[in-house]
């Protein structure tokens, strides 16, 4: 027998791509009727597909190496640019806020930044105040403020004495690499280098399917490579956002919409965008949540969510949350009064603590009412947890032997229930990058702009270059999954604006940013093929996108 590994030989094609975009001309005899909206989207994508990435200076060398993993499935390795001697290590100072209750910030007003710079200079640390301007996005960007930097070093270690010198004056500081800046107006000066991996799935040819996996349960984390190996995936990338800190919930738990094999497992964050998968076709949709618990006689209570620690809403976007009901990325909102449902997928036991927990069998019949939280979810059944004032409300409905109806509905942008079949998966993301062929970076709408933090979160997360994972669909209906290495001198990473530019120059007509940073990983045949940025190597994540082979005839 020929092993599956040797059944398909990998075809490799290498090309140096530095030419300018090619104009697309209508063939003779082509119709001159007014194009439809979809045709316009496709024309926009075709007209903006250069043979090189829209990243850095236009004349940079770019190498593409294409490997065929299966009919209709390819992995393209892209290296662009070369090491740039103009970049260097420097020390960035954390600027104290003018408010005594506010934390320090990388950015501040010009006056505050200059005051800090003057004090450091007087203490023998020469500094420079720099104005930071970010590329304009759909709803954010522009003037971010001023930063204070000191020194120019050939390595990170060389900057450590200056950090200690600054700390001795009472300020905090860290060593950073200037190649990771995403400042506006610098693209023509940027020479790289960048390293990207692109999986392309053609639904017309590929006989396998794209799916997601959380591993054995939701609350534990696994690496992308282990999730891929367990499923026998041809290739994989990391997926959506998830909880990492136990103080923010259950580590590994998705912080946003999650559907697996048609079953809703986690509620959306506000109306943030998600990647919706149906076998090997994908779309990007802004989904909404509607959950209820209904008892005989139609008494009804709102259900706040699914499979997360009650009272903790990672990335916010719920109902009656503090401090906001709007999405707020990498932030944990709270709610003292909540009702949550738990399915067997959550883990061996539900979160423990004060409150009420109602156990339902597979028919929705109340089999137990516990006055503390934390129990095993029965196979085929579920539990309901309530805290605060909602505990008494749920107790009034949950009579032992009664039947409760639990509805967990994910709604589309039109308010209709998402059509989820057995091959439907949903992975959380944000912000959007490209919509209908046009750049549309919705950082503020999707919670990446925080009020009263002097733009520091936006500066570090959106403006600066980081490792990124991107998903999208091109005009031919092909799904593209992209990883960009970052936080390394050998690969700078992408700002969110650069992520959008890259997505569009790869031909995507709709694209979304997925979880990135140390989570960014791409796997082929069980091996990690990119360079994860965490010092410890590949990071355990909440979920992964898996490209599974088709069934053997």
C-alpha positions in Angstrom: 0.0 0.0 0.0 1.1 3.5 -0.7 1.0 5.6 2.4 -1.2 8.7 2.3 1.9 10.8 2.9 3.4 9.6 -0.4 0.2 9.5 -2.4 0.6 13.1 -3.5 4.0 14.4 -4.4 4.6 18.0 -3.4 5.1 20.2 -6.5 7.3 23.2 -5.8 7.4 26.3 -8.0 9.7 29.2 -7.1 9.4 32.7 -8.7 10.9 36.1 -8.1 8.0 38.6 -8.2 9.0 42.3 -8.5 7.0 43.4 -11.5 4.2 46.0 -11.5 0.5 45.2 -11.5 -0.8 43.9 -14.9 -3.8 45.7 -16.5 -6.8 43.5 -17.2 -8.4 44.2 -20.6 -11.9 43.0 -21.6 -11.6 40.4 -24.4 -13.0 41.2 -27.9 -16.8 40.7 -28.0 -17.2 41.0 -24.3 -20.5 42.4 -23.0 -20.6 46.2 -22.3 -23.6 45.9 -20.0 -23.3 47.6 -16.6 -21.5 45.3 -14.2 -23.3 43.9 -11.1 -22.0 44.7 -7.5 -20.3 41.3 -7.4 -18.7 41.8 -10.7 -17.4 45.2 -9.5 -15.9 43.6 -6.5 -14.2 41.0 -8.6 -12.9 43.7 -11.0 -11.6 45.7 -8.1 -9.7 42.6 -6.8 -8.3 41.8 -10.2 -7.1 45.3 -10.8 -5.3 45.4 -7.5 -3.5 42.1 -7.7 0.1 43.1 -8.1 2.7 40.4 -8.5 4.3 41.6 -5.3 2.9 42.5 -1.9 1.9 46.1 -1.2 4.3 46.3 1.7 7.3 48.6 2.1 9.1 50.2 -0.8 7.9 49.0 -4.2 11.3 48.0 -5.5 12.0 45.4 -2.8 13.0 41.9 -3.8 10.3 39.3 -3.2 10.6 35.6 -3.4 7.5 33.2 -3.5 7.8 29.5 -3.1 4.6 27.6 -3.9 4.0 24.0 -2.6 1.0 22.0 -3.7 -0.3 20.0 -0.7 -3.3 18.5 -2.4 -5.4 19.3 -5.5 -6.8 22.8 -4.8 -4.6 23.4 -1.7 -1.3 25.2 -1.8 1.0 26.8 0.7 3.0 29.9 -0.5 6.0 31.1 1.4 6.7 34.8 0.7 9.9 36.6 1.8 10.1 40.3 1.0 12.8 42.8 1.5 16.2 42.4 3.2 17.8 43.2 6.6 17.8 47.0 7.0 20.8 48.6 8.7 18.7 51.8 9.3 16.7 50.0 12.1 18.2 49.8 15.6 17.4 49.1 19.2 16.3 52.0 21.4 14.8 52.6 24.8 11.2 53.7 25.0 10.1 55.5 28.2 6.7 55.0 29.9 5.3 58.5 30.4 3.5 59.1 33.7 -0.1 60.4 33.3 -1.1 63.9 34.3 -3.8 62.2 36.3 -2.7 60.5 39.5 -5.1 57.6 39.0 -4.1 56.8 35.4 -1.3 54.4 34.5 1.9 55.3 32.7 1.6 55.4 28.9 3.9 55.0 25.9 2.3 58.2 24.5 1.3 61.5 25.9 0.9 65.2 25.1 3.9 67.0 23.6 4.2 69.1 26.8 4.2 66.0 29.1 6.6 64.1 26.9 9.0 67.1 26.7 8.9 67.4 30.5 10.0 63.8 30.9 12.6 64.1 28.3 14.0 67.2 30.0 14.2 65.5 33.4 16.0 62.5 31.9 18.4 64.7 30.0 19.2 66.6 33.2 20.0 63.2 34.8 22.5 62.4 32.1 20.2 60.4 29.7 20.0 62.1 26.3 16.5 61.6 24.9 14.4 62.4 21.9 10.7 63.4 21.7 9.0 61.9 18.7 5.6 62.7 17.2 3.6 59.5 16.4 1.2 59.6 13.5 -0.7 56.5 12.5 -2.2 55.7 9.1 -5.8 56.7 8.8 -8.2 53.8 9.1 -11.9 53.6 8.5 -12.7 54.9 12.0 -9.3 55.6 13.8 -5.7 56.6 13.3 -4.1 59.9 12.7 -2.3 61.9 15.5 -1.6 59.5 18.4 0.6 61.7 20.5 4.3 61.9 21.5 6.8 59.3 22.7 10.2 59.6 24.5 13.1 57.5 23.3 16.7 57.3 24.4 19.8 55.8 22.7 20.7 53.8 19.6 22.0 50.3 20.1 23.2 47.4 18.0 21.4 44.8 20.2 18.7 44.5 22.8 21.2 43.7 25.5 23.2 46.9 24.8 20.1 48.9 25.8 19.7 47.3 29.3 22.1 49.8 31.1 20.1 52.7 29.8 16.9 51.1 31.0 18.5 50.8 34.5 19.7 54.4 34.3 16.1 55.6 33.5 14.6 53.5 36.3 17.0 55.1 38.7 15.3 58.4 37.9 11.9 57.0 38.7 10.6 56.1 35.2 9.9 52.8 33.6 11.4 51.9 30.2 11.9 49.0 27.8 14.1 48.2 24.9 12.4 48.1 21.5 13.4 47.6 17.8 12.6 50.6 15.5 11.7 48.2 12.7 8.6 47.3 14.6 7.2 50.8 14.3 4.3 51.3 12.0 4.5 55.1 11.7 2.6 56.8 8.9 4.7 58.0 5.9 7.5 55.5 6.5 6.5 52.8 4.0 8.8 53.9 1.2 11.7 53.9 3.6 10.9 50.4 4.9 13.1 47.7 3.4 11.9 44.7 5.5 12.4 41.9 5.9 9.1 40.2 6.1 8.2 36.5 6.1 4.7 35.3 5.4 2.9 31.9 4.8 -0.3 31.7 2.7 -2.6 28.7 2.5 -5.0 28.9 -0.5 -8.0 26.6 -0.6 -9.9 26.4 -3.8 -13.4 25.0 -3.2 -13.8 24.0 -6.9 -10.8 21.6 -6.6 -10.1 20.8 -3.0 -12.0 17.6 -1.9 -11.2 18.0 1.9 -12.7 20.6 4.2 -11.8 23.5 6.3 -12.9 23.3 9.9 -12.1 24.4 13.5 -11.0 22.5 16.6 -10.8 23.3 20.3 -9.3 20.0 21.2 -10.8 17.8 24.0 -12.6 20.8 25.6 -13.0 24.5 25.5 -11.3 25.5 28.7 -7.9 24.0 28.1 -5.3 25.2 25.6 -3.4 23.2 23.0 -0.9 24.1 20.4 -1.9 24.5 16.8 0.4 21.6 15.8 -1.1 19.3 18.4 -4.6 20.1 17.3 -3.6 19.5 13.7 -1.9 16.2 14.5 -4.8 14.9 16.4 -7.1 15.5 13.5 -4.7 14.4 10.8 -4.8 17.8 9.1 -2.9 18.6 6.0 -2.3 22.1 7.3 -3.5 24.5 10.0 -3.3 27.9 11.5 -4.2 29.3 14.8 -7.8 30.6 15.1 -9.8 33.1 17.1 -9.3 35.1 20.3 -9.4 33.3 23.7 -8.9 33.8 27.4 -5.3 33.4 28.6 -5.4 34.9 32.2 -7.4 33.0 34.8 -8.4 36.3 36.2 -10.3 37.0 32.9 -12.1 33.6 32.8 -11.3 30.1 31.9 -8.0 29.9 30.0 -8.7 28.5 26.5 -12.3 29.7 26.5 -13.2 31.6 23.3 -13.7 35.3 23.8 -16.2 35.8 21.0 -18.4 33.8 18.7 -17.7 30.1 18.4 -19.6 27.4 16.5 -18.3 23.9 15.8 -20.0 21.4 13.6 -23.2 23.5 13.6 -23.4 23.7 17.4 -23.1 27.1 19.1 -20.5 27.0 21.9 -19.8 30.7 22.6 -21.7 34.0 22.1 -20.5 36.8 19.8 -18.8 39.9 21.2 -21.2 42.8 20.3 -21.3 42.6 16.6 -17.7 42.0 16.0 -16.8 40.2 12.8 -16.3 36.4 12.6 -15.1 34.0 10.0 -18.0 31.7 9.1 -16.9 28.4 7.5 -19.0 25.9 5.6 -16.8 23.0 4.6 -14.3 24.9 2.5 -16.2 28.0 1.6 -15.9 31.0 3.9 -17.5 34.4 4.6 -17.0 37.2 7.0 -20.1 38.2 9.0 -21.0 40.4 11.9 -23.0 38.1 14.2 -25.3 38.9 17.1 -26.4 37.0 20.2 -29.9 36.1 21.4 -30.3 33.7 24.2 -33.3 32.8 26.4 -34.4 30.3 29.1 -38.1 29.5 28.9 -40.2 27.6 31.5 -43.7 26.1 31.2 -46.2 28.9 30.9 -43.8 30.9 28.8 -42.0 32.6 31.7 -38.7 33.7 30.1 -35.3 34.9 31.3 -32.5 36.3 29.1 -29.4 34.1 28.7 -26.2 36.1 28.8 -23.9 33.6 27.1 -22.4 30.2 26.8 -19.4 28.3 28.3 -17.6 31.1 30.2 -17.1 32.1 33.8 -20.2 34.0 34.9 -19.5 37.7 35.5 -16.4 37.9 33.3 -16.8 39.0 29.7 -13.5 38.9 27.8 -13.5 41.6 25.1 -16.8 42.9 26.5 -19.8 43.4 24.1 -22.5 41.9 26.3 -25.5 43.2 28.1 -25.5 45.5 31.2 -21.7 45.1 31.4 -19.3 47.3 33.3 -17.8 49.6 32.0 -19.3 49.1 28.6 -21.6 47.0 26.4 -19.5 47.8 23.4 -16.6 45.6 22.3 -13.3 46.4 24.1 -10.4 44.3 22.9 -8.1 42.5 25.4 -10.2 43.9 28.3 -12.5 42.0 30.7 -15.8 43.6 31.5 -17.9 42.4 34.5 -21.6 41.8 35.2 -22.7 41.0 38.7 -26.0 39.5 37.5 -25.9 36.8 34.8 -27.3 33.5 33.6 -24.9 31.3 31.6 -25.4 27.9 29.9 -22.8 25.2 29.8 -22.5 22.3 27.4 -20.4 19.1 27.7 -17.8 20.7 25.4 -16.7 23.2 28.1 -14.8 20.7 30.2 -14.9 18.0 32.9 -16.6 20.4 35.4 -18.2 23.9 35.2 -16.7 26.9 37.0 -17.1 26.7 40.7 -18.2 29.5 43.1 -21.2 31.1 44.7 -24.5 31.2 42.9 -27.0 28.7 41.5 -26.5 25.8 39.1 -29.4 23.9 37.5 -28.7 20.6 35.8 -30.8 19.6 32.7 -30.8 16.2 31.1 -30.9 15.7 27.3 -34.7 16.4 27.3 -34.3 19.7 29.2 -35.7 18.3 32.4 -34.4 19.8 35.6 -32.7 16.9 37.5 -30.9 19.0 40.2 -30.8 22.5 41.6 -27.5 23.2 43.3 -26.9 26.2 45.5 -23.2 26.4 44.7 -21.7 26.4 41.2 -19.4 23.6 39.8 -20.5 20.2 38.5 -20.2 17.9 35.6 -22.4 18.5 32.6 -24.5 15.4 31.8 -23.9 13.8 28.4 -26.3 15.3 25.9 -27.6 17.7 28.6 -26.5 21.1 29.9 -26.4 23.2 33.0 -27.4 26.7 33.8 -25.4 28.9 36.2 -26.7 32.1 37.7 -25.1 34.8 39.9 -26.3 37.8 41.7 -29.9 38.8 41.4 -30.4 36.4 38.5 -29.8 33.4 40.8 -33.2 34.0 42.5 -34.9 34.6 39.1 -33.6 31.3 37.8 -34.5 29.5 41.0 -38.1 30.5 40.6 -38.2 28.8 37.2 -36.1 25.7 37.9 -38.5 23.4 39.6 -37.2 19.8 39.8 -38.9 17.8 37.2 -39.9 20.8 35.1 -38.7 21.2 31.5 -36.7 24.3 30.5 -36.1 25.4 26.9 -32.7 26.9 26.4 -32.3 28.8 23.1 -28.8 29.9 22.0 -29.2 31.7 18.8 -26.5 33.4 16.7 -28.1 36.0 14.4 -26.7 37.4 11.1 -26.6 41.0 10.2 -30.2 41.0 9.1 -31.3 39.6 12.5 -32.0 36.2 11.1 -30.7 33.0 12.8 -27.5 31.9 11.2 -28.0 28.9 9.0 -25.7 26.4 10.7 -25.4 22.9 9.4 -23.2 20.0 10.4 -20.2 21.5 8.5 -20.6 25.0 9.8 -17.9 26.5 12.0 -17.4 30.0 13.3 -14.2 31.6 14.6 -14.0 35.0 16.3 -11.9 37.8 14.8 -11.6 41.5 14.3 -11.1 44.1 13.1 -12.3 43.7 9.5 -9.5 44.6 7.0 -11.1 44.4 3.5 -14.8 44.6 2.6 -16.1 44.3 -0.9 -12.7 44.8 -2.4 -11.9 48.0 -0.5 -9.8 48.7 2.6 -12.1 48.9 5.5 -10.2 48.7 8.8 -12.8 49.0 11.6 -10.5 49.3 14.7 -12.7 51.5 16.7 -15.9 49.7 16.0 -14.3 46.4 17.0 -12.9 47.6 20.3 -9.3 48.4 19.5 -9.6 52.0 20.6 -9.7 52.6 24.3 -10.8 55.8 25.9 -8.6 57.5 28.5 -5.4 55.4 27.9 -3.6 58.0 25.8 -3.9 55.8 22.7 -1.3 53.4 24.2 -3.3 50.2 23.5 -4.0 51.4 19.9 -0.3 52.3 19.6 0.9 48.9 20.7 -1.8 46.6 19.2 -2.9 48.4 16.0 -0.2 50.9 15.0 2.9 48.8 15.8 4.0 45.8 13.8 3.2 42.4 15.4 2.8 38.8 14.2 -0.6 38.5 12.5 -2.9 35.8 11.3 -5.4 36.9 8.5 -8.3 35.1 6.9 -10.3 36.0 3.8 -11.8 35.1 0.5 -10.8 36.2 -3.0 -12.8 37.1 -6.0 -12.7 33.4 -7.2 -14.2 32.2 -3.9 -10.9 30.8 -2.7 -10.1 31.0 1.1 -6.7 32.4 2.1 -5.2 31.9 5.5 -2.1 34.0 6.1 0.5 34.2 8.8 3.1 36.9 9.1 6.0 36.5 11.5 6.9 39.4 13.7 8.6 40.7 16.9 11.9 39.6 15.3 14.6 41.5 13.5 14.5 38.9 10.8 10.8 39.5 10.3 9.2 42.7 11.2 5.5 41.8 11.4 2.6 43.9 10.2 0.6 46.8 11.5 -3.1 46.4 11.2 -3.0 48.8 8.2 -0.3 46.8 6.6 -2.3 43.6 7.2 -5.1 45.1 5.2 -2.8 46.1 2.4 -1.3 42.6 2.3 -4.7 41.0 2.3 -5.9 43.2 -0.6 -2.7 42.7 -2.6 -3.1 39.0 -2.2 -6.5 39.4 -4.0 -8.8 39.2 -1.0 -12.2 40.9 -1.5 -13.1 40.3 2.1 -10.6 39.8 4.9 -10.5 39.7 8.7 -7.8 39.8 11.3 -7.6 36.7 13.6 -5.7 36.2 16.8 -2.0 37.1 16.4 1.1 37.9 18.4 2.6 34.8 20.0 -0.5 32.8 18.9 0.4 33.1 15.2 1.3 29.7 13.8 1.0 27.7 10.6 1.4 24.0 10.4 2.0 21.6 7.5 2.0 17.8 7.9 2.3 18.3 11.7 5.3 20.6 11.6 5.3 24.3 12.4 6.5 26.1 9.2 6.5 29.7 10.4 8.6 31.2 13.3 6.4 31.9 16.4 7.4 34.9 18.4 7.2 33.6 22.0 10.5 32.8 23.6 9.2 29.5 24.7 8.2 28.5 21.1 4.7 27.6 19.8 2.0 29.0 22.1 -1.0 26.9 23.3 -4.1 28.5 21.9 -7.9 28.3 22.3 -8.7 26.9 18.8 -7.2 26.3 15.4 -8.3 26.3 11.8 -7.7 22.9 10.3 -7.5 21.9 6.6 -8.6 18.2 6.6 -8.0 15.8 3.7 -11.0 14.3 1.8 -12.1 10.8 2.5 -10.4 8.0 0.6 -12.5 6.4 -2.1 
